[in-house]
Every structure is written in C-alpha cells, then in structure tokens.
Amino acid sequence: MSTLAIDTRKLLKALKATGKSANFTAEEIADAVDVAQDASELLTKPVFEARMAEFAARLEALRADIKAEVKGSQLQNLMWLSGIMLASNGVVIALLGRLAHVF
C-alpha cells in the first residue's frame, strides 16, 4: 500500500489557482494533488531499514574501535604502573642495601 505525501499549503494554492472556490472537477483535484506532491520526500520503511542497517554497521565499527582504544590504554597504564613499581622497588632495594652496607 503506497502512502501519499501531500503538502496541504501547496494543495490549497493549486486549487485557488484554478480560479474557483468550489465544485472542482476530478481532473483539477488530481492536478492539484500532483502539484502538492511535487518535490516532497517520503521516508519509506524499506529505505529507513536500509539506512538503519548501514548506521548499525558503522556504529558497530566505532564500538570496536573504541574498545580497542580502551584496551590499548589499559595496557599502557598497566605497563606504566609496572615501571613505577619496579623503580620504587629498585629504590627500596638500594636503600636497604646501603643500610646493610652491601653496596
């Protein structure tokens, strides 16, 4: 079942352009409806579903990119914290060795 998209302002303007105020013929009404539908855009269900599927694919790719970025950032933070721990342990070992006169 098709859906008509009619701009009511254009329809009224087209009917007034006939010069009549009542008793329009079927041909005049049909012509006015054609004018009212001219350049109107209607979003149909298949077009909407196709666009949403395309959007969902892009969204999934963006989600995967963000997930990879978060994992990389987490790994970088883990390595950075491990380095800090190693450095602090090295300082503690050096101090203990100095206190024990090992070094």
Sequence and secondary structure as in RCSB ss.txt:
>XXXX:A:sequence
MSTLAIDTRKLLKALKATGKSANFTAEEIADAVDVAQDASELLTKPVFEARMAEFAARLEALRADIKAEVKGSQL
QNLMWLSGIMLASNGVVIALLGRLAHVF
>XXXX:A:secstr
       HHHHHHHHHTTT SS   HHHHHHHHHHHHTT     HHHHHHHHHHHHHHHHHHHHHHHHHHHHHHH
HHHHHHHHHHHHHHHHHHHHHHHHTT  
